[in-house]
Amino acid sequence: MAGVVTAVGAAVAAAASLRQFDGCQRVPSSKVCLIPSRVGRSGMTGGVSQRSFGTMRSRSSRRSSSDALKVRAEIYIEEAETTSASVDIPKTQQAWLYSEYGPKENLSLGEVPVPELEADQVLIKVKAAALNPVDSKRRGGKFEKTDSPLPTVPGYDCAGVVVKVGSAVTKFKVGDEVYGDTSEFCLDGPKQYGTLAQYAAAEEKLLAPKPKNLSFAEAASLPLAVETAYQGLKKAGIKEGDKVFVLGGSGGVGTLAVQLAKQVFKASTVAATANTEKLDFVKSLGADIVLDYKQNKLEELTEKYDVVIDTVGKGEGPKVVKSDGGLVVLTGPVEPPGFRYVIVSNGSDLEELNPYLESGSLKPVIDPKGPFPFSGVTEAYGYLEQGHASGKVVISPID
């Protein structure tokens, strides 16, 4: 064990010029990395070609939840190794895809063309990607009428390095590190070829410079979830001094909604629900009140809230929102005064939030089971679909 610690320590020291980090936030029986910030910011054409199912590199075992610092070190070491090499753009790439709607078993690793760029797009060498519940709903055919054609390479979120720019691009240049949700509308015509691939194309307006203090894995965990929470809270009319309730405070959107309400929008009180094992964890994110949803009945609460964001979808928002308050519902049934909201990807939102990420007041949260390797995408979806992830499920590194 001493040899392992020494080797990791030496490698981290060698990569220190690339990243600085310290510690993880503990969750009972596990650890979730909350990333302190110290450093200042600085359509594909054609279908599927021949499919190859070669063996991809995989880790020999899942990382132990008792060694989160080592996990952080491994993320940075792997990224340092893959970022330092020059990139030649091939004509084809490895990507996860499905040709029929259905369960995660429909996914396979295949060979597809590298995207051709439109004038306003950049080509990203993907270093890390994140999974979202909407991926599974899309793969299940829930949005078939508005979906792009099959076959589909799933994935909305990514972080990586720009390797090519379209003729009208002015915001980024080759070599820039970026992150974003690459589909402007996640339900209405999302990109046929997403981010669970070695390369992804995205309009420059959907991207932002990656905060330099974040790893690619940390940055990839953010876009769809943080933009959903940020836009949803604004649509609900949040203002400084409001009392905010987050239904589902430990999930991908919930962990960020709690932080945004407290740190960005300056809510006077932030309450949230979570299961028994995650109460302290959600409180550590900034929640003033955390209720065990298994032990508390929301209809019995005397306190009502100005803004409620429902990430769970059980229709309980009306029980805790004021009669003149704002209730944004991200999933499940919508009852008055609630309204449905679906994210519109926008790189400017990420740019607005970058200073909070760089100062450490807003922190990405990666589930302690990950990051999962690129060869483990099916396993990662299986874990996500159990519905118990803390923060985001991330795929990294993508070589």
N, C-alpha and C positions, 0 to 999 in steps of 0.2 A: 504493500500500500504506500509505503514511504517513497518507493521508486516512482509510482504513478503520480503522486503529489508533486515530487520534484520535477518530473518531466513536464507536467502541466504548468507548473509555476514558471519554468524556464521558457516555455513556448509563449505564455502570456506576456512575460517580460519582453520577449522579442517583438511581440505585436503591440506593445504599449503605445507606440507612436500613432497607431491606427485607432485605438479605442481606449477609453477609460471607463471603469465600472467598479461598483462596490455593492456587494450584498444582494440578498433577496428577501422579499417579505414572506414571513412564514404563514402557512395555513396549517391548521391541525392535521397531522399525519402526512403532510406534504409541504412543498414549497412552491410558490408562484413568484417568478421574477418580476419585481417592480423596479424599473430602470431609473436610477438617479441620473440627472443631466448636469454636465459641468462645462461642456465644450461649446463654443459659439458656432453659429450656423455657416456656415460658409455662404385589317381586313385581309385578310389573307386571300390570295387567289388560288383557285384549284381545290381539289378535294384531297382525299387521303391517298398517298402513294403506297408503295409496298410496305407492309407492316412487319416489323421485326420485333421479336419478343425475347431479345437477349437478356441475360441476367444483369441487373443493375446492382451497383455496390450497395450493400446494406450493412447496417450496424449489427453486431452480433447479439445485442440485447438492448432492451429499453433502459433508459437511464434511471438510476435510483433517485427517488425523491429526496433522499437524505444528502445528496451531493449536488445541490443546485449551483453552487459556485463553480464546480467543475463543468457543469453543463454550459454555463455562461462562457467559461474559458474555451470550451470546444467550439462553440459558435464562432467566437472571434478568430480562433486559430484557423478553422476551415475557411472562413471568409477571407482572411488575409492570404491564404494559399491560392484561392481561386481568383481573387481580384488582381493579384500582382501580374498574372500572365497576360500577354497580349491576346486579343480575340480576333480570329479570322471568322468571317461570317460564312457558314456553310449554306448549301441549298436546301438541305433537309435537316430535321431535328427530331429528337425524342420528345414525345408528349403523351399524356394520358388522355384517352378519348373513349367515347361510347357511340355506337351506331344505332342503338335502339334505346328507348326510354325503359327505365326499370331500376332494379336494385344496384347497389354498389358493385356487385359481381359483374355487371355489364361493362365496367371499366377495364381497359387493358392498355398496356404500354405499347405504343406504335410509332411509326415514322411518318411524319407529315412535312409539308413544305414550310420553310421559314417564311414568315409573312412578307408580302410586298407592301411598300409604304404608299399611303396617300400623301398629298403635299403637306398636310398639317400634322402628320404623324411622326413619331420617333420609334425606332426599333430598340427594344430593351433586351440586353442579356440578363435573363431572370436569375437572380441569386437566391430568392426566397419567395414563397407564396403562402397565402393563408386560405383556410377553408371557411365557408359560411353556411349556415342552415339553408339559405336560399339555393345553394348548389344542389342539395339533395332534393328539394322540391322541384327544381328545374329538371333534374335527371329523371324524376318520377313522372314527368309529363304534365305537371300542374299548370304550367304556362305554355303548353304546346301551341296554342293558337297565336301567341305573340312571340314565340321563340324564333331564333334563327334556325336555318336548316341543319339537319343532321348530316354527317357525324359532328359531334361537339367535343371540343377540348374545353373542359370546365375551368372555372377559376376566374375571380374578379380582381383580387388583390395581388400586388407584387411589389417587390423592391429589387432594383438592379442597376445596371450601368448602361447608359446610352451608347450604342455602337453605330448608329446610322440615323440621319435626320432627313425629313422630307424637305422639298424645295421651299416651302413657305414657313418653315419652323424658325422662330426667332428667339425663343425662350431658353432652349437647351442646345448644347453642343456635344459632340462625341466625347466620352469620358465622364460626363456628369453622372452623379449618383442620384437616382430619382425613386419616388414611390407614388402609388396611386391605385385607384379602382379604375381599371381600363375600359369598362363599359359604362357609358353615360347613363343608360337606363337599364337597370338589372332585370326587369321583367318584360320590357317592350323592345324586342330586337337586340338583346345583348350580343356581344361578339361571339361568332361561331367558334373562334379559336381563342381561348382564354389563356390564363397564366400558369396552368400546370404543365408547363413546357419550358424548353431551354431558352426560347425567345418569344417575345410578345410585342405586338404593335399597339400603340395608343396615341390618341390625339394629345398634343402638348397641353391643351387646356385642362385635361383630366389629371395632370401630374404636378408634383411639387418637388423641389430639391429635398433630398433625404437629409434629415437632421444629422449632423456629423457625429453626434454623441451616441447615436443609435446604431446597432448592428442592422444588417439587412433583414434578419429574422424579426427583430423588434419592429422595424419600420413596416415590413410586410403585414404585420398583425393589425395594423391600424386602419387603413383607408375606409373600407365599407362600413365598419362598425363605428368608428369615431365620427364619420360624416353623418351617419344615420342618427346618432345621438345628438350631435351638434345641430343639425338641421331640424330634427324633431323638437328639441327644446325651444328653438327659436320660433318654430311654427306654433308651438303651444303658448307663446307670448311670455316666456320667462323674462323676469327683470330682477335687478339687484334687490336683495332683501326678501324675495319670495320663499315660501316653504314648498319643497319639492319632494315627491315620492316616486321612487324607482321600483317598479314591480319586476323582480328578477335582477338583483344587484350583483350577482357573481358571474354572469355570462359575458359573452363577448361585447355586446352593446351595453349591458348594465354596468360593468366595471368602469366603462368610460363615461357613461351618463352620470354616475355618482361623482366622479372627479370633475367633469365639466360643470355640473351644477354648483359645486362648492368652490372650485378654484377659478373658473373662467367667468361664470355668471354671478358669482358671489351670493348664492342663496343663503338665507339666514339659518335654515334648517334643511337637512337632507335626510330623509328616511328611506329605507329599502327593505326588501324581503330577501331571504336566503334560507338555505337549509341549515340544520343544527351545526354541521361541521364547518360552515363557512361564515358564521356570524362575525367572529373576530376579524377574519380576512376582509370582509366588506367594510367593517368599521375602520380598518386601517387605511382604506381608500379615501376616507373623509366623511363617511356617513355618520350622522349624529345619533340616529336611531336605526337599529337593525332588528327586524322581527323575524322569528322563525315561522315560516309559512305553515309548518305542520302543527304548530302550537297556538297560533293566533288567528282569530277570525276578524277579518278586516271590517266587517259590518259593526263590530263592537267597539271600534276606535272612536273616541270622541273628537279627536283632532281631524280637521279637514285641510286639504293642501291646495295651494294656488295652481301648481303644475304637477301632473302625473304622467309618467311615461311607462307604458305597459309593454314589456318585452316578453311576457309569458303567454298571453293570449287566452286567459281563462275568464275574461269579461268582468274582472273585479275592480277595474279603475273607477267606475261610478261610485263605489262604496267609500272612496277616500278623497275624491276631488270636490272642491267647493262648487256651489251652484253656478258661480260665474267664473270658474277656473278653466284651465286648459288641460285636456286629456288627449294625448297622442297615443294611438294604438298601432303597434308594429306588426302584430300577428293576431289571429283569432277573431272572435266576434267584436263588433263595434256597436256600442250602445251610447245614446246621448248622455253627456255632451261630447262624447269622444269622436275622433275623426281618424281615418286611416292615413298613414304617411309612408311613402316609399322613397328612398334616397334617390337623388339625382347627383351623380358623381361630378365633382368640381374641384379642381386642383387649388383654386383660390381659398377654399375652406381649409385645406391642409396647410397652406402658407400662413393663414391667420393663426393656426394652432401651433405652428412650428416654434414660436418663442416660448410657449408654455411647455412644450416637450423639451426644449433646450435648457430651460431653467429648472426642470425637474418637478414642476407643479402638476404636470400631466404625464402619467407614466403608462407605457404599454404593459399589458399583462399577457404572458404566454403560459398556457396550461402546462403544468409540470410533467405531463406525459410526453411532451415534445421537447424540441422540434422532432418531427418524424422525418426520416430520410425520403428522398425522391422515389425510391423503390417501395416505400411504405404507404403510398397514397390510399390504397384500398383499406388498409388497417386504420389509417387516420380517419377516414370517413366513417368506418364502423364505430370508432370511439366517439366522434362528434355526434353521430346519430343516436347514441345512448342518452344524450341530453344532460350530461353531468359535467361538462367541461367548465373549468374556471378560466375565464378570459378566452384567448384565442388558440385554436389549433393551427400550428404552423408547419410548413414543409420547408426544410432547409438542411444542408445546402442543395441547390440545384446546379449541377455541374454541366 
